[in-house]
Amino acid sequence: MHKEEGECELKEEEAYIRAVDVDYSFHLAKRMEQYKCNEALGYRTAGSRAEWETGEMIRREMEAIGLERVRKDEISLDSWEFKQAILRFYDASGQLKECQLGAYQTDFHTDGFEEFTIVCGGKGTAADYEGADVSGKLVLAEINQREEWWINFPVYEAHIRGAAALIAVQGGGYGEVDDTALNAQDIGGPADAPAFSMSRADARALKE
């Protein structure tokens, strides 16, 4: 590269940076946060009302700044909307603790708060269920989705054994940024095999 070419590219980059309104971009992104499925955690999943409202907001914004031929294209997809998943239990000191659970794209409905027995399911393998009856119960399993297996497998194992749902705690691989972090990505399995995620901090309190 000749020196003249490098200087030209640098000037173009500087001109671009001067032209970009970073504050506008930041505040537009913050405005998008107002549309969410779950009031505590956010979530704006495909096909949800929150996603549709966000798309409408972006369309209006594009028209307001003068863009022409703005349009929204309709597509068909499987939609899923996560309202909330709250778990309450008494901790080791006898204090009532309330946890926000993350959720995977599955269905689990209760009529308000319902009582469940929770069983520690190790890593959620078949061997971990030896001698255990988890029918109608919640199974708590610690997994590493990056180095061991994806969420599908322990969830389906719990499902075929009659568990009400599986709560996954990320022992590593994902959700490592903080002990209070929740992890939820994609899942492949039947909708009636519910899967949730719990932070390592909440899981420790629950096990105690």
Backbone as a ProteinNet text record, in pm:
[ID]
protein_1_A
[PRIMARY]
MHKEEGECELKEEEAYIRAVDVDYSFHLAKRMEQYKCNEALGYRTAGSRAEWETGEMIRREMEAIGLERVRKDEISLDSWEFKQAILRFYDASGQLKECQLGAYQTDFHTDGFEEFTIVCGGKGTAADYEGADVSGKLVLAEINQREEWWINFPVYEAHIRGAAALIAVQGGGYGEVDDTALNAQDIGGPADAPAFSMSRADARALKE
[TERTIARY]
85	0	88.7	56.6	129.8	85.1	170.3	140.3	16.6	8	-106.8	-237.7	-236.5	-358.2	-397.4	-297.7	-324.8	-383.1	-329.4	-379.7	-522.2	-550.5	-685.3	-786.4	-749.1	-838.6	-862.5	-756.8	-769.3	-864.7	-856.3	-945.2	-1090.6	-1109.4	-1245.1	-1302	-1216.9	-1260.8	-1297.1	-1213.9	-1242	-1370.8	-1392.1	-1514.2	-1636.8	-1623.7	-1735.7	-1767.3	-1663.8	-1683.7	-1751	-1710.4	-1771.6	-1918.3	-1952.3	-2089	-2183.8	-2129	-2213.6	-2253.7	-2381.9	-2434.1	-2443.9	-2339.2	-2333.5	-2440.2	-2463.1	-2564.3	-2703.3	-2732.3	-2861.8	-2876.2	-2771.4	-2775.2	-2795.3	-2724.5	-2734.2	-2875.3	-2930.5	-3063.5	-3173.1	-3151.5	-3247.5	-3249	-3130	-3121.2	-3187.1	-3168	-3229.6	-3381.9	-3432	-3577.1	-3635.3	-3557.2	-3603.7	-3623.4	-3556.6	-3566.1	-3704	-3783	-3913.2	-4010.2	-3982.5	-4070.4	-4011.7	-4083.5	-4031.1	-4145.8	-4117	-4216.8	-4218.3	-4098.9	-4082.9	-4039	-4120.1	-4092.7	-3960.7	-3922	-3799.6	-3675.4	-3686.2	-3567.1	-3557.2	-3666.2	-3661.5	-3727	-3646.9	-3694.2	-3779.3	-3737.1	-3815.2	-3803.5	-3873.6	-3856.8	-3931.5	-3887.6	-3946.5	-4095.3	-4173.6	-4317.5	-4394.8	-4324.3	-4392.4	-4449.8	-4539.7	-4597.1	-4487.7	-4392.6	-4283.7	-4200.7	-4177.6	-4100.1	-4176.6	-4307.8	-4389.2	-4388.1	-4403	-4403.3	-4268.2	-4160.4	-4028.2	-4013.2	-4060.3	-4055.7	-4134.1	-4251.1	-4330.6	-4256.9	-4191	-4116.2	-4002	-3931.4	-3820.6	-3873.1	-3985.8	-4045.6	-4079.8	-4144	-4180.5	-4055.2	-3951.8	-3828.1	-3762.7	-3762.1	-3704	-3778.8	-3909.9	-3990.3	-3966.3	-3951.1	-3932.3	-3800.4	-3697	-3567.6	-3554.3	-3662.2	-3664.8	-3630.4	-3617.5	-3589.8	-3712.1	-3689.2	-3797.9	-3813.3	-3931.5	-3963.3	-3940.1	-3979.8	-3971.6	-4086.1	-4056.2	-4162	-4127.2	-4230	-4213.4	-4261.6	-4180.6	-4217.1	-4267.1	-4373.5	-4430.9	-4363.4	-4331.1	-4274	-4350.6	-4344.6	-4408.9	-4302.8	-4333.6	-4237	-4308.9	-4235.8	-4285.4	-4258.1	-4360.9	-4342.9	-4349.1	-4290.3	-4286	-4273.1	-4352.1	-4351.9	-4333.2	-4227.9	-4193.5	-4242.1	-4348.9	-4406.3	-4325.4	-4313.2	-4236.8	-4218.7	-4115.8	-4093.2	-4027.9	-4104.2	-4056.8	-4059.9	-3950.5	-3941.1	-3919.6	-4000.8	-3986.8	-3953	-3860.5	-3827.7	-3770.3	-3772.6	-3711.7	-3566.3	-3475.3	-3333.6	-3292	-3163.4	-3113	-3137.9	-3151.8	-3176.8	-3324.9	-3409.2	-3553.2	-3617.1	-3538	-3591	-3649.8	-3763.5	-3825.2	-3743	-3698.3	-3616.6	-3695	-3688.6	-3757.9	-3655.7	-3662.6	-3567.3	-3638.7	-3575	-3619.7	-3548.9	-3625.4	-3568	-3569.7	-3465.2	-3467.3	-3544.1	-3580.2	-3658	-3613.1	-3628.9	-3607	-3742.2	-3740.5	-3862.7	-3952	-4010.9	-4100.7	-4220.5	-4317.7	-4440.4	-4450.3	-4482.7	-4506.3	-4602.2	-4719.9	-4822.6	-4869.4	-4880.4	-4938.8	-5044.8	-5137	-5240.9	-5190.6	-5101.1	-5036.6	-4927.4	-4892.1	-4787.2	-4840.2	-4763	-4795.4	-4674.9	-4699.4	-4590.8	-4534.4	-4401.6	-4333.4	-4220.7	-4191.5	-4072.3	-3958.9	-3841	-3724.9	-3625.1	-3578	-3481	-3351.1	-3237.8	-3108	-3077.3	-3064	-3047.1	-2907.4	-2805.5	-2667.9	-2647.5	-2600.8	-2583.5	-2698.5	-2800.8	-2919.4	-2906.6	-2807.9	-2791.7	-2882.2	-2896.1	-2977.9	-2927	-2795.4	-2737.1	-2772.8	-2790.8	-2823.6	-2963.6	-3047.7	-3185.4	-3202.1	-3095.6	-3106.4	-3160.5	-3271.7	-3333.4	-3411.1	-3426.9	-3497.3	-3632.8	-3732.1	-3865.3	-3884.6	-3888.6	-3901.6	-4037.3	-4128.3	-4259.4	-4329.4	-4365.3	-4434.5	-4347.4	-4217.1	-4125.4	-4038	-3971.8	-3873.7	-3736	-3659.1	-3524.4	-3423.4	-3330.3	-3223.8	-3097.1	-3042.8	-2924.8	-2819.1	-2694	-2582.5	-2515.6	-2510.5	-2457.4	-2358.1	-2281.2	-2189.9	-2224.4	-2301.9	-2352	-2242.9	-2131.2	-2024.7	-1937.4	-1905.7	-1809.9	-1874	-2000.7	-2064.8	-2176.3	-2294.9	-2405.8	-2501.7	-2583.1	-2678.2	-2796.5	-2871.1	-2982.9	-3087.4	-3100.2	-3201.5	-3197.7	-3076.3	-3062.3	-3105.1	-3055	-3102.8	-3251	-3300.8	-3442.9	-3529.4	-3491.6	-3572.6	-3562.6	-3444.8	-3429.9	-3525.4	-3533.7	-3626.5	-3770.5	-3799	-3935.2	-3984.5	-3903.6	-3949.4	-3961.5	-3903.1	-3915.8	-4028.9	-4105.6	-4225.1	-4205	-4085.7	-4060.9	-4149.4	-4185.8	-4267.2	-4186.2	-4057.7	-3968.6	-3826	-3731.7	-3590.6	-3540	-3465.6	-3401.3	-3251.2	-3193	-3052.1	-2968.6	-2859.9	-2761	-2634	-2580	-2462.5	-2337.2	-2283.9	-2161.4	-2039.3	-2052.5	-1942.6	-1984	-1901.7	-1929	-2009.7	-2118.6	-2202.1	-2240.2	-2283.3	-2325.6	-2213	-2089.1	-1974.7	-1938.5	-2007.6	-1972.3	-1990.8	-2088.4	-2116.3	-2198.6	-2185.9	-2262.1	-2412.5	-2451.7	-2595.1	-2651.8	-2567.3	-2611.2	-2705.8	-2802.5	-2893.3	-2856.2	-2872.7	-2841.8	-2964.9	-2993.6	-3100.4	-3073.8	-3064.5	-3042.9	-3149.8	-3114.1	-3214.3	-3223.9	-3335.4	-3357.8	-3431.8	-3399.4	-3469.4	-3539.4	-3671.4	-3743.9	-3891.4	-3971	-4115.7	-4147.5	-4252	-4289.2	-4329.5	-4380.7	-4427.8	-4318.2	-4192.7	-4078.7	-4011.2	-4063.2	-4021.3	-3878	-3812.7	-3675.1	-3659.7	-3595	-3565	-3416.3	-3369.7	-3231.4	-3230.1	-3133.3	-3117.1	-2971.5	-2948.8	-2811.5	-2740.2	-2609	-2531.7	-2552.5	-2565.4	-2585.6	-2717.5	-2825.2	-2954.9	-2954.4	-2885.2	-2879.8	-2807.8	-2703.1	-2632.2	-2724.1	-2797.9	-2891.7	-2999.2	-3047.2	-3150.8	-3097.2	-2977.4	-2919.8	-2893.7	-2854.1	-2831.9	-2960.4
-118.9	0	124.1	214.5	341	429.9	520.2	611.3	693.9	737.6	820.8	745	613.7	534.3	519.9	498.1	486.1	613.2	727	855.3	878.4	837.6	855.4	771.7	646.1	559.1	611.2	666.5	721.8	840.4	926.2	1041.1	996.9	893.3	842.3	785.3	716.3	660.4	770.4	874	986.2	1057.5	1073.1	1137.8	1056.2	925.3	836.6	847.5	845.8	854.5	986.4	1093.8	1224.4	1227.6	1150.8	1152.6	1063.9	967.3	873	933.4	928.3	978.5	861.1	841.3	727.1	739.4	860	880.1	839.3	872.6	835.6	683.7	616.7	470.1	408.7	461.8	410.4	426.9	546.5	572.1	497.3	473	392.3	249.4	196.5	60.7	55.5	159.1	162.9	169.8	240.6	248.8	112.8	31.2	-102.1	-190.3	-157	-238.4	-231.4	-131.4	-116.9	-227.8	-295.7	-402	-535.8	-605.5	-731	-822.1	-951.7	-1051.1	-1068.5	-1066.9	-1092.2	-962.4	-912.1	-781.9	-778.9	-890.4	-893.2	-917.4	-1002.4	-1046.7	-993.5	-943.3	-897	-998.2	-1062.9	-1159.2	-1089.3	-1103.1	-1051.6	-1157.5	-1267	-1384.8	-1372.5	-1451.2	-1449.3	-1481.6	-1398.8	-1420.5	-1368.1	-1310.9	-1259	-1120.7	-1079.4	-945.6	-839.8	-864.7	-768.6	-751.5	-862.2	-852.3	-772.6	-797.1	-724.3	-574.6	-539.9	-398.5	-333.2	-405.9	-351.9	-325.7	-419.4	-399.6	-277.8	-256.5	-138.8	-10.3	-13	104.7	136.6	33.6	54.3	106.3	52.2	101	248.2	287.6	429.2	517.1	466.4	543.6	563.4	460.4	472	573	571	669	809.3	823.6	955.9	1019.8	939.3	997.1	1014.7	982.2	1013.1	900.7	779.7	667.5	639.6	601.8	574.4	423.9	383.8	243.4	154	202.2	121.3	20.9	-104.4	-205.8	-315.6	-385.8	-503.6	-624.8	-727.4	-850.2	-954.1	-1021.3	-1123	-1257.4	-1325.4	-1459.7	-1552.1	-1681.2	-1780.7	-1845.5	-1864.1	-1922.9	-1978.9	-2061.3	-2107.8	-1998.1	-1955.4	-1846.9	-1899.8	-1826.1	-1865.1	-1737.7	-1728	-1608.2	-1647.9	-1595.9	-1630.3	-1520.8	-1549.2	-1450.4	-1438.3	-1548.9	-1545.6	-1687.2	-1703.5	-1829.2	-1790.7	-1796.9	-1755.8	-1875.7	-1898.1	-2008	-1950.2	-1993.5	-1950.2	-2069.9	-2049.6	-2154	-2089.3	-2163.5	-2114.9	-2159	-2064	-2097.3	-2158	-2184.7	-2254.1	-2176.1	-2043.4	-1961.1	-1942.7	-2002.2	-1991.9	-1872.7	-1798.7	-1682.2	-1724	-1664.2	-1692.3	-1626.6	-1706.3	-1655.5	-1670.1	-1567.6	-1570.4	-1560.9	-1654.7	-1660.9	-1640	-1565	-1554.9	-1664.1	-1748.1	-1852.6	-1809.3	-1846.1	-1830.9	-1948.4	-1940.7	-2049.6	-2078.6	-2204.3	-2248.1	-2255.1	-2276.1	-2265.5	-2387.8	-2397.1	-2506.7	-2450.8	-2536.3	-2490.6	-2543.7	-2453.4	-2492.6	-2390.4	-2434.6	-2342	-2383	-2286.7	-2310.5	-2204.7	-2236.8	-2141.4	-2069.7	-1973.3	-1908.4	-1998.6	-1979.4	-2060.4	-2198.5	-2300.8	-2438.6	-2500.4	-2596.8	-2661.7	-2779.2	-2790.5	-2901.9	-2951	-3078.1	-3134.5	-3121.8	-3083.7	-3071.2	-3181.7	-3248.1	-3356.8	-3315.9	-3332.8	-3307.1	-3422.5	-3391.6	-3494.9	-3505.2	-3463.7	-3474.2	-3401	-3474.4	-3417.1	-3452.2	-3514.3	-3543.1	-3665	-3751.7	-3871.8	-3982.6	-4088.4	-4202.2	-4259.6	-4267	-4322.7	-4239.9	-4109.7	-4022	-4047.6	-4118.4	-4143.6	-4278.6	-4354.2	-4486.8	-4475.6	-4542.9	-4542.6	-4417.5	-4327.3	-4200.4	-4197.4	-4147.3	-4127.9	-3978.3	-3935.3	-3792	-3759.6	-3852.7	-3830.8	-3710.7	-3614.2	-3494.2	-3396.2	-3421	-3334.9	-3250.3	-3152.2	-3073	-3136	-3144.1	-3199.8	-3087.1	-3077.3	-2977.8	-3048.8	-3008.2	-3073.3	-2969.9	-3003.2	-2914.8	-2968.1	-2886.9	-2932	-2831.1	-2877.1	-2792.6	-2814.5	-2722.7	-2742	-2733.4	-2674.8	-2661.8	-2787.2	-2844.1	-2954.1	-3091	-3094.6	-3223.6	-3250.3	-3197.1	-3217.7	-3100.5	-3092.9	-2982	-3006.3	-2902.3	-2905.3	-3010.8	-3041.3	-3137.8	-3268.9	-3321.3	-3457.4	-3472	-3389.7	-3404.6	-3370.4	-3279.9	-3244.7	-3362.4	-3427.1	-3539.1	-3657.9	-3677	-3785.1	-3761.7	-3637.4	-3604.8	-3624.8	-3587.2	-3595.6	-3739.2	-3829.7	-3968	-4037	-3977.9	-4034	-3967.6	-3880.8	-3823.6	-3697.2	-3636.3	-3513.4	-3400	-3310.2	-3194.7	-3099.5	-3084.6	-2996.3	-3019.8	-2974.2	-2976.8	-2834.1	-2809.1	-2678.6	-2699.5	-2634.1	-2652	-2541.3	-2582.2	-2489.4	-2506.2	-2397.4	-2406.9	-2422.1	-2544.4	-2567.4	-2513.6	-2478.2	-2423.4	-2418.9	-2359.2	-2351.3	-2229.5	-2203.3	-2085.2	-2023.5	-1898.6	-1831.2	-1810.5	-1802.9	-1794.6	-1651.9	-1555	-1416.1	-1380.1	-1445.6	-1415.2	-1529.1	-1549.1	-1655.6	-1629.8	-1504.3	-1473.4	-1477.1	-1511.2	-1509.7	-1624.9	-1598.3	-1700.3	-1731.9	-1856.1	-1897	-1960.9	-1924.3	-1989.7	-1970.3	-2080.8	-2073.3	-2154.9	-2224.6	-2302.4	-2443	-2506.7	-2643.6	-2719.7	-2847.2	-2932.5	-3044	-3043.4	-3144.6	-3111.9	-3197.7	-3171.7	-3051.8	-2979.2	-2858.6	-2889.6	-3012.6	-3046.3	-3111.4	-3090.1	-3130.5	-3002.1	-2940.3	-2804.6	-2796.8	-2686.5	-2663.1	-2519.2	-2504.7	-2373.6	-2364.9	-2244.6	-2227.4	-2150	-2183.8	-2119	-2077	-1964.9	-1919.1	-2009.1	-2010.7	-2090.8	-2040.5	-1909.2	-1852.6	-1900.3	-1895.2	-1941.6	-2091.7	-2165.7	-2311.5	-2349.7	-2277.5	-2307.1	-2287.9	-2178.8	-2151.6	-2258	-2303.6	-2405.2	-2538.9	-2576.9	-2704.1	-2702.5	-2586.9	-2575.8	-2596.4
0	0	0	-89.4	-93.7	21.9	60.9	170.5	139.1	8.7	-29.5	-12.5	-45.8	-32.7	114.3	200.7	343.2	400.6	360.1	409.6	361.9	238	182.5	261.2	287.8	363	503.6	565.5	699.7	699.9	598.7	590.9	572.7	490.6	469.7	599.3	674.9	802.2	899.7	907.1	996.7	956.5	825.1	777.7	813.9	802.7	838.3	986.9	1069.7	1215.1	1252.1	1186.2	1215.6	1174.3	1070.9	1018.8	1099	1167.4	1242.2	1376.4	1404.8	1532	1628.8	1706.4	1797.7	1906.3	1955	2058.9	2009.2	1884	1826.7	1823.7	1777.2	1769.8	1907.7	2006	2141.6	2196.2	2181.4	2236.6	2160.3	2031.4	1956.3	2010.7	2036.4	2093.2	2231.1	2312.4	2445	2434.1	2334.5	2314.8	2277.9	2208.3	2171.2	2294	2404	2524.7	2591.3	2554.6	2620.5	2579.5	2467.8	2420.5	2464.8	2551.7	2605.6	2646.9	2648.6	2690	2841.1	2899.7	3042.3	3109.3	3200.6	3260.7	3337.2	3396.8	3477.4	3394	3291.9	3218.5	3076.3	3022.6	2884.3	2792.4	2709.2	2609.5	2503.3	2379.2	2265.9	2156.8	2178.1	2094.2	1962	1864.8	1731.4	1737.5	1671.7	1666.1	1784.4	1882.1	2001.1	1973.1	2060.9	2049.5	2062.2	2151.3	2171.9	2046.1	1974	1850.8	1745.8	1735.5	1637.9	1669.1	1797.1	1836.7	1809.6	1828.6	1799.2	1649.9	1569.1	1424.2	1379.8	1441.5	1410	1449.2	1563.5	1607.6	1510.6	1465.6	1371.8	1238.2	1193.5	1068.3	1078.3	1189	1206.8	1212.4	1275.8	1288.3	1152	1069.7	935.5	850.9	863.1	788.4	840.4	973.3	1034.2	993.5	970.4	933.3	782.1	708.3	566.1	471.5	520.1	429.6	343	218.1	125.3	104.4	57.8	28.9	151.1	267	389.5	389.7	417.2	418.4	519.4	563.2	648.9	569.6	566.2	495.2	594.6	559.2	645.5	622.5	730.6	721.9	816.6	788.8	875.6	963.9	1091	1183	1304.7	1378.4	1507.4	1609	1679.3	1775.7	1918.1	2008.7	2150.1	2232.9	2337.2	2420.6	2566.6	2627.3	2765.2	2858.9	2933	3023.9	3152.6	3225.6	3350.1	3403.2	3485.4	3558	3690	3796.5	3928.8	4021.6	4090.6	4186	4325.5	4419.7	4559.4	4647.3	4740.6	4837.4	4962.7	5071	5195.2	5198.4	5216.9	5216.8	5351	5365.3	5484.2	5612.4	5601.8	5720.7	5748.8	5663.7	5683.7	5616.2	5538.1	5467.9	5332.8	5298.6	5169.4	5059.2	4963.5	4853.3	4723.8	4640	4511	4398.3	4305.5	4194.3	4061	3974	3835.4	3756.5	3690.5	3607	3461.1	3389.1	3244.5	3186.3	3059.1	3000.3	2858.4	2821.2	2683.9	2613.6	2482.8	2402.3	2420	2537.6	2571.9	2648	2677.9	2743.9	2886.5	2978.3	3116.9	3176	3216.8	3265.2	3403.8	3492.8	3624.3	3649.8	3737	3776	3901.2	3880.8	3994.3	4049.3	4176.8	4237.7	4273.3	4240.2	4274.9	4343.8	4431.2	4504	4425.1	4424.6	4359.3	4449.5	4439.1	4500.5	4399.5	4447.8	4359.2	4391.7	4287.7	4301.8	4234.8	4304.1	4242	4147	4020.3	3918	3862.2	3940.3	3893	3762.4	3660.7	3527.6	3434	3491.2	3411.6	3321.9	3347	3265.2	3317.5	3239	3280.9	3412.3	3427.8	3550.2	3673	3654.3	3767.2	3822.3	3747.6	3791.2	3859.7	3872.8	3933.7	4076.6	4101.4	4233	4266.5	4171.2	4197.4	4128.1	4197.4	4139.6	4119	3993.9	3964.4	3902.9	3904.4	3844.1	3906.8	3822.2	3868.1	3943.8	3946.4	4022.8	3929.6	3988.1	3915.1	3935.8	3828.5	3835.9	3816.5	3911.2	3902.2	3855	3741.4	3685.1	3650	3676.1	3641.7	3516.5	3412.6	3284	3228	3131.3	3055.1	2908.4	2851.7	2716.1	2610.5	2643.8	2544.8	2539.2	2654.3	2657.4	2676.8	2720.4	2746	2645.2	2667.3	2574.5	2580.9	2479.5	2468	2561.1	2586.1	2679.6	2642	2511.1	2465.1	2543.3	2565.1	2616.5	2763.2	2855.8	2994	3009	2926.8	2934.3	2890.2	2781	2732.8	2827.5	2886.7	2985.5	3102.7	3149.5	3258.2	3213.4	3090.6	3037.2	3030.9	2977.8	2963.3	3098.5	3202.7	3337.2	3415.6	3347	3407.6	3487.2	3477.6	3552.8	3501.9	3592.3	3552.4	3465.5	3496.9	3419.6	3466.6	3386	3424.6	3438.5	3544.5	3565.4	3549.2	3451.3	3421.3	3484.3	3545.5	3600	3516.3	3466.3	3381.1	3466.6	3469.6	3545.1	3474.6	3348.7	3269.3	3124.4	3043.4	2900.2	2860.3	2930	2905.7	3039.8	3037	3158.6	3258.3	3209.5	3299	3340.2	3283	3310.1	3457.5	3522.2	3662.2	3722.6	3852.9	3919.7	3919.1	3895	3892.1	3749.5	3651.7	3512.1	3481.7	3394.1	3343.5	3199.2	3160.2	3023.3	2960.4	2838.6	2764	2615.7	2543.8	2400.3	2328.9	2223.3	2150.9	2207.5	2179.5	2225.5	2116.5	2101.8	2007.2	2083.4	2085.2	2159.8	2163	2225.8	2232	2320	2283.7	2358.1	2501.3	2524.8	2659.4	2745	2706.7	2790.1	2836.6	2943.4	2980.3	3032.8	2998	3041.6	3089	3202.9	3258.6	3290.7	3319.8	3363.6	3495	3578.6	3708.5	3723.9	3788.3	3809.3	3909.7	3902.7	3998.1	4140.7	4158.1	4292	4351.3	4273.9	4322.9	4346.7	4261	4276.7	4405.1	4440.5	4565.3	4684.1	4683.3	4793.5	4800.7	4685.7	4681.3	4734.3	4694.6	4741	4891.7	4944	5087.8	5166
[MASK]
++++++++++++++++++++++++++++++++++++++++++++++++++++++++++++++++++++++++++++++++++++++++++++++++++++++++++++++++++++++++++++++++++++++++++++++++++++++++++++++++++++++++++++++++++++++++++++++++++++++++++++++++

